[in-house]
Amino acid sequence: MSAKPSSAPQLLTFGEAMTLFVADAPGAMPDIEHFQRGIAGADTNVAIGLARLGFHVGWLSRVGGDSFGDYIQRTLEVEGVDCRHLAHDPEHSTGLVFKERAAGGADPRVEYFRRGSAASYLSPVDAESVDFSAARHLHATGIPPAVSASCRELSWHMLDQARQHGASISFDPNLRPSLWPTEDEMRETLNAMAAKADWVLPGLAEGRLLTGLASPHDIAGFYLERGAKAVVIKLGPEGSYYRGVLDGHDESFSVPGFKIDTVIDTVGAGDGFAVGVISALLDGRSPREAVRRGNLIGAEAVQVLGDMEGLPSRQRLAELEDNLPPMS
């Protein structure tokens, strides 16, 4: 386990992590006898991915005062994620998720046991010790505001504080419609949160549902008109689409995806994409390089079992990028 840095984290993430149990073999959940343990959570996937690339990432959350919470913290700290803002709640348990082993690259079926979890009791009080003045970047998703009303208050607080202190913000809608009272409330809330962000990272289907618009160009325009600086839309195996405004100039382009021989597990691909885009932009790379890195890490993520196991180290990323052809 790595030693905790004394300085405050420069990158911040927040949300819910759950202990993940992945089936050891393909088949329906009732027929599976053995599972492999891991952790799951969109924000923790991104936190781990950025930490593996050498960024000082802090994660804010609650886990239960139980062995699953201890396991999550230990796993994250081994990965180099700063858990100083992680609370252990003795009154509520850590959420659990079980995932089937899908065959042929299909999306696996998952079952959640998260209602009333420790993380659902997150609120702005949990962020009282956060040094936002030290933060360079905040990554937020649409999952915490869906989990509970108090989590939604925390999301607004994190976005507002990051904005007030001059940190850049990325926002991945990560839609979970089943957690929202109504689709209209989901749409209204997440579009308002996306308007606080510099970089908005929806999937194409998510963008269509949230905006009511069809084309990547129009979806991106919806968020640019509301204050975003750039919108990067995930197009699955086809790659991704970028549209942004810099110095009054509107730039847009598509970057093709990487051919994958065998897709093992699609869960976490979008988080890997976010790791690639965010890390590249924070590294000072061009938008086109950032989108290609997003495609690259997303492709790495789907070639292994587990939500974050395929996220590369900085050395592995350098090797992958060194073998790519020059940008056209």
C-alpha positions in Angstrom: 0.0 0.0 0.0 1.4 3.4 -1.0 1.9 6.1 1.5 -0.7 8.9 1.6 0.5 12.1 0.0 0.5 15.0 2.5 -0.8 17.5 0.0 -4.4 17.8 -1.0 -5.6 16.0 -4.1 -5.4 17.9 -7.4 -8.1 15.8 -9.0 -11.4 15.0 -7.3 -14.0 12.4 -7.8 -17.0 11.4 -5.8 -19.8 8.9 -5.7 -20.6 5.3 -4.8 -18.3 2.3 -5.0 -19.7 -1.2 -4.5 -18.2 -4.6 -4.0 -18.5 -6.4 -7.3 -19.0 -10.2 -7.7 -18.4 -11.3 -11.3 -19.5 -14.8 -12.4 -16.6 -17.2 -13.0 -18.4 -18.7 -16.0 -21.0 -17.7 -18.6 -24.6 -18.5 -17.8 -27.7 -17.2 -16.0 -27.2 -15.8 -12.5 -29.3 -18.5 -10.7 -27.0 -21.2 -12.2 -23.7 -19.6 -11.1 -22.0 -21.0 -8.0 -18.7 -19.1 -8.0 -17.9 -15.4 -8.3 -14.7 -13.4 -8.4 -14.6 -10.3 -6.1 -13.7 -6.8 -7.3 -15.0 -3.3 -7.0 -17.4 -1.4 -9.2 -18.3 2.3 -9.5 -18.0 4.7 -12.4 -16.2 7.4 -10.4 -13.8 4.9 -8.8 -13.0 3.5 -12.3 -12.0 6.9 -13.4 -10.2 7.6 -10.2 -8.1 4.4 -10.6 -7.4 5.1 -14.2 -6.1 8.6 -13.6 -4.1 7.4 -10.5 -2.5 4.8 -12.6 -1.4 7.5 -15.0 0.3 9.4 -12.1 -2.3 11.9 -11.1 -3.0 12.7 -7.4 -6.7 11.7 -7.3 -8.9 12.1 -4.3 -12.2 10.1 -3.9 -15.0 11.3 -1.7 -17.6 8.8 -0.5 -19.0 6.6 2.2 -18.8 2.9 2.6 -20.2 0.7 5.4 -18.5 -0.1 8.6 -18.0 -3.6 7.2 -15.5 -5.8 5.6 -16.7 -4.8 2.1 -16.0 -1.2 2.9 -12.5 -2.1 4.2 -11.9 -4.1 1.0 -12.9 -1.1 -1.2 -10.6 1.3 0.7 -7.7 -1.1 0.6 -8.1 -1.8 -3.1 -8.3 1.9 -3.9 -5.3 2.8 -1.8 -3.2 0.1 -3.4 -4.1 1.7 -6.7 -2.8 5.1 -5.4 -6.2 6.7 -4.9 -6.3 9.2 -2.0 -9.1 8.1 0.4 -8.7 10.9 3.0 -12.4 11.9 2.2 -13.8 8.4 2.5 -16.0 7.8 5.6 -16.9 4.5 7.1 -20.6 4.6 8.2 -21.4 2.1 11.0 -25.1 2.5 10.5 -25.4 1.5 6.8 -23.8 -1.2 4.7 -21.6 -1.1 1.6 -23.5 -1.6 -1.7 -23.1 -4.9 -3.6 -23.4 -5.7 -7.3 -23.4 -9.1 -9.1 -22.5 -9.4 -12.7 -23.0 -12.2 -15.2 -20.2 -13.3 -17.5 -21.6 -12.4 -21.0 -20.5 -14.2 -24.1 -19.7 -12.7 -27.5 -19.2 -9.2 -26.4 -22.8 -8.6 -25.2 -23.5 -6.3 -22.3 -23.6 -8.5 -19.2 -26.6 -8.6 -16.9 -26.1 -7.0 -13.5 -28.1 -7.0 -10.2 -27.6 -4.3 -7.6 -28.0 -4.4 -3.9 -27.5 -0.8 -3.1 -30.8 0.6 -1.7 -30.1 2.3 1.6 -26.3 1.9 1.2 -23.8 4.0 3.1 -23.1 6.0 0.0 -26.8 6.9 -0.4 -26.4 9.0 2.7 -23.7 11.2 1.3 -24.4 15.0 1.6 -22.5 18.3 1.4 -21.4 17.7 5.0 -19.1 15.0 3.7 -17.2 17.6 1.7 -16.5 20.0 4.6 -12.8 19.0 4.7 -12.2 19.2 1.0 -9.6 21.8 0.0 -11.1 23.0 -3.3 -8.4 25.6 -3.6 -5.9 22.8 -4.3 -8.1 21.1 -6.9 -7.1 21.3 -10.5 -10.0 19.2 -11.9 -13.3 17.6 -10.8 -14.8 14.6 -12.5 -18.5 14.1 -11.9 -21.1 11.7 -13.2 -24.9 11.5 -13.2 -25.0 8.6 -10.8 -24.7 10.3 -7.4 -27.6 12.7 -8.1 -29.7 9.6 -9.0 -28.9 7.7 -5.8 -30.6 10.0 -3.3 -31.7 13.6 -2.7 -28.8 14.2 -0.3 -26.3 12.8 -2.9 -27.8 15.2 -5.4 -27.2 18.1 -3.0 -23.6 16.9 -2.7 -23.3 16.8 -6.5 -24.4 20.4 -6.8 -22.0 21.4 -4.0 -19.0 19.7 -5.6 -19.8 21.3 -9.0 -20.3 24.8 -7.5 -17.2 24.7 -5.3 -15.0 23.4 -8.2 -16.3 26.2 -10.4 -15.8 28.9 -7.8 -12.2 27.8 -7.2 -11.3 27.7 -10.9 -11.0 24.0 -11.4 -11.9 22.5 -14.7 -14.9 20.0 -14.7 -15.7 17.0 -16.7 -19.2 15.5 -16.6 -20.3 12.0 -17.8 -24.1 11.6 -17.6 -23.8 7.8 -17.0 -27.6 7.4 -17.1 -29.3 5.2 -14.6 -33.0 5.8 -15.4 -34.2 3.2 -13.0 -32.9 5.2 -10.0 -34.8 8.4 -11.0 -38.4 9.2 -10.0 -39.2 10.3 -13.6 -37.3 10.6 -16.8 -38.1 14.3 -17.0 -36.5 14.9 -13.6 -33.4 13.0 -14.7 -33.2 15.0 -17.9 -33.7 18.4 -16.3 -31.2 17.7 -13.5 -28.4 16.2 -15.5 -28.7 18.8 -18.3 -28.4 21.5 -15.6 -25.3 19.8 -14.1 -23.7 19.3 -17.5 -24.1 23.1 -18.0 -21.6 23.5 -15.1 -19.0 21.4 -16.9 -16.2 22.3 -19.2 -16.1 18.9 -20.9 -19.3 16.9 -21.3 -18.9 13.2 -22.2 -22.2 11.5 -23.1 -22.8 8.4 -25.1 -24.9 8.9 -28.3 -28.0 7.2 -26.9 -27.6 9.2 -23.6 -27.3 12.4 -25.6 -30.4 11.7 -27.6 -32.4 10.9 -24.5 -31.2 14.0 -22.6 -31.5 16.5 -25.4 -34.2 15.1 -27.7 -31.8 15.7 -30.6 -30.5 13.0 -33.0 -27.2 13.9 -34.5 -23.9 14.2 -32.6 -23.4 17.7 -34.0 -26.8 18.9 -32.6 -26.4 17.1 -29.2 -23.0 18.8 -28.8 -24.5 22.1 -29.8 -27.1 21.8 -27.0 -24.4 21.7 -24.3 -22.1 24.2 -26.0 -25.0 26.7 -26.0 -25.4 26.1 -22.2 -21.8 26.8 -21.3 -19.7 23.7 -22.0 -16.4 24.3 -23.8 -16.3 20.9 -25.5 -18.5 17.9 -25.9 -17.1 14.4 -26.7 -19.8 11.9 -27.7 -19.1 8.1 -27.5 -20.2 6.2 -30.6 -19.3 2.7 -29.4 -17.1 0.7 -31.8 -17.3 3.5 -34.4 -15.2 5.8 -32.2 -16.2 9.2 -31.0 -17.2 12.7 -32.0 -15.8 16.0 -30.8 -17.2 19.5 -31.0 -15.8 22.4 -29.1 -15.3 26.1 -29.1 -11.9 27.7 -28.6 -11.2 31.4 -29.0 -14.6 31.8 -30.8 -13.8 29.0 -33.3 -16.2 26.1 -33.6 -14.2 22.9 -34.2 -15.7 19.4 -34.8 -14.4 16.1 -36.0 -14.8 12.3 -35.6 -12.1 9.9 -34.5 -12.5 6.2 -35.5 -12.5 3.5 -32.9 -9.9 0.8 -32.6 -10.6 -2.7 -34.0 -10.9 -5.3 -31.2 -10.5 -9.0 -32.0 -12.3 -10.2 -28.8 -14.5 -8.2 -26.5 -14.6 -9.7 -23.1 -16.5 -7.3 -20.9 -18.1 -4.0 -22.0 -18.7 -2.6 -18.6 -16.3 0.2 -17.8 -15.6 1.1 -21.4 -17.1 4.5 -21.0 -15.1 5.1 -17.9 -11.9 4.1 -19.7 -12.8 6.6 -22.4 -13.2 9.3 -19.8 -9.8 8.5 -18.3 -8.2 8.9 -21.8 -9.9 12.2 -22.7 -9.4 13.8 -19.2 -5.8 12.7 -18.8 -4.9 13.9 -22.3 -6.5 17.3 -21.9 -4.8 17.7 -18.4 -1.5 16.6 -20.1 -2.0 19.5 -22.5 -2.7 17.3 -25.6 -4.8 18.6 -28.5 -8.5 17.7 -28.6 -7.9 15.3 -31.4 -5.2 13.5 -29.4 -7.4 13.5 -26.4 -10.3 11.8 -28.2 -8.0 9.2 -29.7 -6.6 8.4 -26.3 -10.2 8.1 -25.0 -10.9 5.6 -27.8 -7.6 3.8 -27.1 -8.2 3.3 -23.3 -11.8 2.4 -23.9 -10.7 -0.3 -26.2 -8.2 -1.6 -23.6 -11.0 -1.7 -21.0 -13.2 -4.1 -22.9 -10.5 -6.7 -23.5 -10.4 -8.0 -19.9 -12.9 -9.2 -17.3 -13.8 -6.5 -14.7 -14.7 -2.9 -14.7 -11.2 -1.3 -14.3 -8.7 -4.1 -14.7 -7.8 -3.0 -18.3 -7.0 0.6 -17.4 -3.3 1.1 -18.3 -0.3 2.4 -16.3 1.5 5.5 -17.7 4.2 3.2 -19.0 1.7 0.9 -20.8 -0.1 3.9 -22.2 3.2 5.3 -23.6 3.9 2.0 -25.3 0.4 1.9 -26.8 0.6 5.5 -28.0 4.1 5.0 -29.4 2.8 2.3 -31.7 0.0 4.4 -33.1 0.3 6.0 -36.5 0.8 9.8 -36.6 -2.4 11.9 -36.3 -3.7 13.0 -39.7 
